[in-house]
Amino acid sequence: MYTVRGEVTRDGRLVVALPPGVEPGEASVTIETTAEAVPTSEYPRGDARAALALLRKWEAEGWRGTGRTTEEIDAELNEMRDEWDND
């Protein structure tokens, strides 16, 4: 039994590199996708599975946001808009 990392392409193909010495012939394949398997920059817009994978990755990394409230963010955005209007 071998455990290898691979990549699922956008067109649904699985690409893996087998270790040396694997004999040719029929094989059984089990696929377990991981958040790390898909780089953030390649998440297609509107893909719910990709978004969920990204959220799981952030959670695993301990990301908890900026710690700012919605009101603080809105106030900062309004301040920036006021600066742009004055330029």
Phi and psi restraints in degrees (value plus and minus 20) as a CYANA .aco file:
   2 TYR   PHI    -144.6  -104.6
   2 TYR   PSI     124.2   164.2
   3 THR   PHI    -136.7   -96.7
   3 THR   PSI     100.1   140.1
   4 VAL   PHI    -151.2  -111.2
   4 VAL   PSI     135.5   175.5
   5 ARG   PHI    -113.9   -73.9
   5 ARG   PSI     127.1   167.1
   6 GLY   PHI    -164.5  -124.5
   6 GLY   PSI    -194.8  -154.8
   7 GLU   PHI    -155.1  -115.1
   7 GLU   PSI     112.1   152.1
   8 VAL   PHI    -113.5   -73.5
   8 VAL   PSI     102.0   142.0
   9 THR   PHI    -102.9   -62.9
   9 THR   PSI     145.7   185.7
  10 ARG   PHI     -80.1   -40.1
  10 ARG   PSI     -47.0    -7.0
  11 ASP   PHI    -112.4   -72.4
  11 ASP   PSI      -6.1    33.9
  12 GLY   PHI      65.6   105.6
  12 GLY   PSI      -5.8    34.2
  13 ARG   PHI    -111.9   -71.9
  13 ARG   PSI     130.3   170.3
  14 LEU   PHI    -126.2   -86.2
  14 LEU   PSI     104.8   144.8
  15 VAL   PHI    -134.1   -94.1
  15 VAL   PSI     101.4   141.4
  16 VAL   PHI    -157.7  -117.7
  16 VAL   PSI     135.4   175.4
  17 ALA   PHI    -131.8   -91.8
  17 ALA   PSI      99.5   139.5
  18 LEU   PHI    -104.0   -64.0
  18 LEU   PSI     128.2   168.2
  19 PRO   PHI     -88.8   -48.8
  19 PRO   PSI     136.5   176.5
  20 PRO   PHI     -78.0   -38.0
  20 PRO   PSI     125.9   165.9
  21 GLY   PHI      72.7   112.7
  21 GLY   PSI     -22.7    17.3
  22 VAL   PHI     -93.5   -53.5
  22 VAL   PSI     104.0   144.0
  23 GLU   PHI     -93.5   -53.5
  23 GLU   PSI     121.6   161.6
  24 PRO   PHI     -86.2   -46.2
  24 PRO   PSI     132.2   172.2
  25 GLY   PHI     123.1   163.1
  25 GLY   PSI    -196.7  -156.7
  26 GLU   PHI     -88.3   -48.3
  26 GLU   PSI     125.9   165.9
  27 ALA   PHI    -161.4  -121.4
  27 ALA   PSI     134.6   174.6
  28 SER   PHI    -121.7   -81.7
  28 SER   PSI     116.3   156.3
  29 VAL   PHI    -142.8  -102.8
  29 VAL   PSI     110.0   150.0
  30 THR   PHI    -136.3   -96.3
  30 THR   PSI     110.4   150.4
  31 ILE   PHI    -131.9   -91.9
  31 ILE   PSI     107.3   147.3
  32 GLU   PHI    -143.5  -103.5
  32 GLU   PSI      92.0   132.0
  33 THR   PHI    -102.4   -62.4
  33 THR   PSI     131.1   171.1
  34 THR   PHI    -153.9  -113.9
  34 THR   PSI     135.8   175.8
  35 ALA   PHI     -81.0   -41.0
  35 ALA   PSI     -55.2   -15.2
  36 GLU   PHI     -89.7   -49.7
  36 GLU   PSI     -37.3     2.7
  37 ALA   PHI     -92.4   -52.4
  37 ALA   PSI     -38.8     1.2
  38 VAL   PHI    -142.7  -102.7
  38 VAL   PSI      92.7   132.7
  39 PRO   PHI     -79.5   -39.5
  39 PRO   PSI     122.6   162.6
  40 THR   PHI     -73.2   -33.2
  40 THR   PSI     -61.2   -21.2
  41 SER   PHI     -86.4   -46.4
  41 SER   PSI     -32.5     7.5
  42 GLU   PHI    -125.5   -85.5
  42 GLU   PSI     -12.0    28.0
  43 TYR   PHI     -88.3   -48.3
  43 TYR   PSI     100.9   140.9
  44 PRO   PHI     -89.6   -49.6
  44 PRO   PSI     122.9   162.9
  45 ARG   PHI     -83.1   -43.1
  45 ARG   PSI     113.4   153.4
  46 GLY   PHI      64.3   104.3
  46 GLY   PSI     -15.7    24.3
  47 ASP   PHI    -109.7   -69.7
  47 ASP   PSI      82.9   122.9
  48 ALA   PHI     -82.4   -42.4
  48 ALA   PSI     -57.4   -17.4
  49 ARG   PHI     -84.9   -44.9
  49 ARG   PSI     -60.0   -20.0
  50 ALA   PHI     -87.0   -47.0
  50 ALA   PSI     -59.9   -19.9
  51 ALA   PHI     -83.4   -43.4
  51 ALA   PSI     -62.8   -22.8
  52 LEU   PHI     -83.4   -43.4
  52 LEU   PSI     -60.6   -20.6
  53 ALA   PHI     -81.6   -41.6
  53 ALA   PSI     -60.5   -20.5
  54 LEU   PHI     -84.8   -44.8
  54 LEU   PSI     -63.6   -23.6
  55 LEU   PHI     -82.5   -42.5
  55 LEU   PSI     -60.3   -20.3
  56 ARG   PHI     -84.6   -44.6
  56 ARG   PSI     -58.4   -18.4
  57 LYS   PHI     -83.9   -43.9
  57 LYS   PSI     -66.8   -26.8
  58 TRP   PHI     -80.6   -40.6
  58 TRP   PSI     -61.8   -21.8
  59 GLU   PHI     -82.9   -42.9
  59 GLU   PSI     -62.5   -22.5
  60 ALA   PHI     -83.4   -43.4
  60 ALA   PSI     -51.8   -11.8
  61 GLU   PHI    -102.3   -62.3
  61 GLU   PSI     -23.8    16.2
  62 GLY   PHI      62.4   102.4
  62 GLY   PSI      -4.2    35.8
  63 TRP   PHI     -91.4   -51.4
  63 TRP   PSI     109.5   149.5
  64 ARG   PHI    -148.5  -108.5
  64 ARG   PSI       1.9    41.9
  65 GLY   PHI      62.8   102.8
  65 GLY   PSI    -186.8  -146.8
  66 THR   PHI    -108.8   -68.8
  66 THR   PSI     -35.1     4.9
  67 GLY   PHI      63.2   103.2
  67 GLY   PSI     -18.6    21.4
  68 ARG   PHI    -109.8   -69.8
  68 ARG   PSI     131.0   171.0
  69 THR   PHI    -102.0   -62.0
  69 THR   PSI     145.0   185.0
  70 THR   PHI     -79.1   -39.1
  70 THR   PSI     -60.0   -20.0
  71 GLU   PHI     -84.1   -44.1
  71 GLU   PSI     -60.6   -20.6
  72 GLU   PHI     -84.6   -44.6
  72 GLU   PSI     -60.8   -20.8
  73 ILE   PHI     -86.1   -46.1
  73 ILE   PSI     -64.4   -24.4
  74 ASP   PHI     -80.3   -40.3
  74 ASP   PSI     -61.6   -21.6
  75 ALA   PHI     -83.2   -43.2
  75 ALA   PSI     -61.3   -21.3
  76 GLU   PHI     -84.7   -44.7
  76 GLU   PSI     -62.7   -22.7
  77 LEU   PHI     -82.9   -42.9
  77 LEU   PSI     -62.7   -22.7
  78 ASN   PHI     -83.1   -43.1
  78 ASN   PSI     -58.6   -18.6
  79 GLU   PHI     -83.2   -43.2
  79 GLU   PSI     -62.2   -22.2
  80 MET   PHI     -85.1   -45.1
  80 MET   PSI     -61.8   -21.8
  81 ARG   PHI     -82.9   -42.9
  81 ARG   PSI     -60.3   -20.3
  82 ASP   PHI     -81.9   -41.9
  82 ASP   PSI     -60.5   -20.5
  83 GLU   PHI     -83.3   -43.3
  83 GLU   PSI     -61.6   -21.6
  84 TRP   PHI     -85.3   -45.3
  84 TRP   PSI     -59.6   -19.6
  85 ASP   PHI     -85.2   -45.2
  85 ASP   PSI     -50.2   -10.2
  86 ASN   PHI    -103.3   -63.3
  86 ASN   PSI     -32.6     7.4
